[in-house]
Amino acid sequence: MANNFIHDLELADSYRNQGQWQRAIDIYEKIVISFPETPSLQHNLAVCYFALGQHQKSLSSAKAAVKLDSNLWQSEIILAK
């Protein structure tokens, strides 16, 4: 399970870094099903949704990230926009 998680996370991060937002979302959503309490996953989803103009989904993911980790200032910025 850990190997799949790492592989999927690296692939999703790579897609995000390349601006392939929807591909990244598809993988992050798959990972979040198994690891819903991971704030960085929620934040990464928020970033991707925001980039695609899906602001409601972005806000929802950013709120989830901050709820899981109140020190996640990057998600606070999304909430402030």
Residue pairs with C-beta under 8 A, 6 or more apart in sequence:
1 34
5 31
5 34
5 35
8 27
8 30
8 31
9 27
9 31
11 27
12 23
12 24
12 27
12 28
12 31
12 44
13 24
13 44
15 21
15 23
15 24
15 27
16 24
16 44
16 47
16 48
19 51
21 48
21 49
21 51
21 52
22 48
22 52
24 44
24 48
25 45
25 48
25 49
25 52
28 41
28 44
28 45
28 48
29 45
31 38
31 41
32 38
32 41
32 42
32 45
35 41
37 68
38 68
39 64
39 65
39 66
39 68
39 69
39 72
39 75
40 65
40 72
42 61
42 62
42 64
42 65
42 68
42 75
43 61
43 62
43 65
43 72
43 74
43 75
45 57
45 58
45 61
46 58
46 59
46 61
46 62
46 65
46 75
46 78
47 58
47 74
47 78
49 55
49 57
49 58
49 61
50 58
50 78
50 81
58 78
59 78
59 79
61 75
62 75
62 76
62 78
62 79
63 75
63 79
65 72
65 75
66 72
66 75
66 76
66 79
